[in-house]
Amino acid sequence: MVRTSSIAWLVRLGGNNTIVVVEQRNRREQMSPLNHNGLDVETREEVDKAYKISVAEAEKWGLHKFTKPKLRHGT
């Protein structure tokens, strides 16, 4: 992870993909659930662990809405 500014950072976990996260201040509308990124993990346990961490850290990161994980897209 590399912090590029006070409102942005880059993540690269190997491979050819880089995720760029940029805070949008004063955003009025909620982001559509169709605008998302999916990450493949090896096991259902990893999914459940990531979900629990996300919910526990929600206030710290300003996260508001969660849906419980479920199998989709054949994975």
C-alpha positions, 0 to 999 in steps of 0.5 A: 500500500502506498499513500499518494496524498491525504485522500488517496492510496494505491494497493497492489497485491501482486499480479497486474492489478492495482487498486486506487482508492480516492476519498470523495468529500461532500458526496451526497448520493450513495454509491450503487452496489453495482459499482464495486470491486471483487477480490477472489480468496481461497476459502469461505473462511477468508471471506467471513474473516474479511467481512468481520474485520470490515464491520468492526472497522466501519466507524474508523473508515466511515463505512455505512452499509454492508451486505452479508457475503454470499456466493455469486458469479459462480464463486 
